[in-house]
Amino acid sequence: MVSNSSSRQRLDQIVANSHKEQAAREQGYRAKALKMYPWVCGRCGRTFDHGNVRELTVHHRDHNHDNNPQDGSNWELLCVYCHDNEHQRLTEAMSGHGGGAGAGGTGKEATHNPFAALGDLLKGKD
């Protein structure tokens, strides 16, 4: 028979390992995203530098933290405030509160790509 203390220690070890693995995954895609994208919040447009880049987070557009395509198509950089707001909007939409699909809203993803027309701007097109 396995003791309660032994079971608890095993569970604690499993949880600790899970947290370590998650932190390692996050560091991997965060580093890639910071190399791939300009250090600008995709929502509010705030710019970041080495002194405050810790406040810039990687948001998963589909909210699946295990979906990390190498081209970064599921990521966008958001400041901590906009990231928190994005997740709050999702929570409200899923619960039927706020302006999401559950409350008669459009149900569209609440993300914005400030660089969508950048290629045309650089080419001089309007």
N, C-alpha and C positions, 0 to 999 in steps of 0.2 A: 504494500500500500504506500502511495506517495504522500508525504506530509504536505499540509497546507502551506507551510513555510517554503518548502522546496518548489511547489507549484507556483507560488507567488514570485520567487526568485527567477524561475524560468520565464514567466510572463514578463517580468521587468526587463530581462535580458532581450527578449524578442522585441519589446517596444523600443528599447534603447537602440538596438540594431536597425530597426525600421527608421527611427529618427536620423541616424547617421547616414543611412543609404539615401534618404530623402534629401538631406543637406548636401550630399555629394552630387546628386542629380541636379539640384537647384544651382549649385555652383557651376556645373558644366554648361547648362543652357543660359545662365545669367552671363557668364563670361563670353559666350558666343554672341548673345544678343547685344552686349555692350560693344563688341567689336564690329558687329554688322550694321547697327543703326546709329544715327546721330543721337547725342545725349540730350534729347528734348522730349518732354512729356507729350505723348500723342493726344492728349485731351486738352490741357490748358496751355501748352506751348512753352512752359517754363524750361529754361536751359540749365544744364548742369555741367560741372567741371570736376576735377579730381577732389576738390574740397567738400563737395556735397553729393557726389554720385551715389553714396549709400542710400540716399532718399529716392533714388530712381529704381523702380521695380520692373520685373518682367511679368506682364499680364498674359495669360493664355486666353486667346479669343474664344475658344470653345469651352473654357473653364475646366479642361482636362489636363492636369499637370503632368500626366504621363505621355501626352501627345506633343512630342518635341521634334518635328521634322527639321532636318539639317538646314533647310533653306530659310528657316525662321518664319514661315508663313502662318504659324499659329501664335506668334508672339507680337506684343507691342510694348514699348516702354511707357510706363505711366509713373508719375510721381506718387508718393505714398498716399497723398490725399485723394487724388483721382482714382487710384487703384481701390482704396477703401470704398469710395463712392460707387465704383463700378460693381463691386461685389454686393454692396447694399442694394443697388438697383435690381440685381439678379434675385436676391433674397426676397425683395418686395414683390417682384413680378411672379415668382414661384408661389408666394403665399396669397396672391390675389390682391395685394395692397400696392399703392403707388401707381405709376403710369405704365407698367409693363403689360404683357398680353393678358394676364389674369384679371386686370382691372379695365379691360376694354381698350388697352393701348394697341400699338401696332405689332408688338411682339418682336420687333427688329432688334438686333444686337446693338447695344448702346456704345459702340466704339466709333472712333473717327480716325481717318488716316490723313494727317495734315500734309503728307508728302505725295498725295495721289496725283496731283497735276505738276509735280516738280519737274518731270522730264520735259513736258511741254514748255514750262517756263524757261528752262535752261536752253531750249532750242529756239526760244523767242516767239513761240506761238501763244496766242491769247485764248 
